[in-house]
Structures are given as structure tokens and as C-alpha cells.
Amino acid sequence: MIKRSFIILISVFFLVFSNPVSSKEISPNSIEKYINKISNKFSRTYCNTIQFGISNDGALSFAIGETNKEFKKNKLNNFIDYALLKNNIINDLENNCQLYDFPVASLDKLKFDS
């Protein structure tokens, strides 16, 4: 009887006072994939908008707005390297849309909240 009571007491103690553990560390690989996802979204949106005949300024505003809307509240936004993001966007635009004179300074409006 004492043995059973002791086992029940220990079981209740572990069930009541256990805390779930979650990882706080984010891998660099997941951050890199997230940055690539953002740059692909921006470059596809910009290229498609240009192909529809919208002006460069209109296409830029639309692509920034759509990209901000999709990625605005992600937990990985705190870890974005914006220089790397801009470089990836420029490379995607050159490779996919053949845009070689895209102004890098226009990407300064692309900021994400955490």
C-alpha cells in the first residue's frame, strides 16, 4: 500500500510540475531558406507585374506591398540580414527577369515587423 501511494504521489508530482521545453535557437539554414523564400516572392511578383505592362515604380510598390503583407509577422524577421536579402533579390531579378540595372536603394522600403 505504501509503495502504491508513493508511486502515485511521484507520478502526480511529475505531471503537475512538468514544463514543456522548446528550442530558442534558430538554425542558420532555416534563416537562409527564409531569406531565399522572400527574395523569390519579391522577384516573381516584380517580374510578373512588369510583364503586365505596369510602370517600374508601380511594379516596385506592388511587389514591396505584397511581400511585406505575406511575411510581416514571422518569428524569423528578427534574424534577417537585409544586405543578404537585397543581394539575393538583385541576383534573382538578374537571373529570372534579365533586369540588370535595378536600383538597390529602392529595396530600403522592404522591412518586416517581428
C-alpha positions, 0 to 999 in steps of 0.5 A: 500500500505504501509503495502504491501511494508513493508511486502515485504521489511521484507520478502526480508530482511529475505531471503537475510540475512538468514544463514543456521545453522548446528550442530558442535557437534558430538554425542558420539554414532555416534563416537562409531558406527564409531569406531565399523564400522572400527574395523569390516572392519579391522577384516573381511578383516584380517580374510578373507585374512588369510583364503586365505592362505596369510602370517600374515604380508601380511594379516596385510598390506592388511587389514591396506591398505584397511581400511585406503583407505575406511575411510581416509577422514571422518569428524569423524577421528578427534574424534577417540580414537585409544586405543578404536579402537585397543581394539575393533579390538583385541576383534573382531579378538578374537571373529570372527577369534579365533586369540588370540595372535595378536600383538597390536603394529602392529595396530600403522600403522592404522591412518586416515587423517581428 
